[in-house]
């Protein structure tokens, strides 16, 4: 099935089914993002290296605190 055929099929769906499809697609995206985050922050992942660098910078005093602008 081509992308254009999918678009036409989706356009023909009743509103409730479009909502169900959009919800399902969103869940797929969230699951994929969660898997990527787990991979990035697994031992040796790029996220772990970044966290270690930030912690080292903080310990060395190489940071500027953010102003608390909450109201």
C-alpha positions, 0 to 999 in steps of 0.5 A: 500500500502506498502512502497516498493510498493510506492517506486516502483510507485515513481520510475516509475513516469516521472521526472515532476511528481517526481518533483511535488511529491517532492514539495508536500512532502516538503510543507507538511514538512514545514506545519508540522514544522510551526505548531510545532513552533506555538505550541512551542511558544504558551503561556506556550510552551517550546519555550516561557520558553526558551525565558524568560530564555535567556532574564533573563540571558541577563538582569542579564549580564550572557552572552558572546557576539558573535564575529562579524565574518561577512566579 
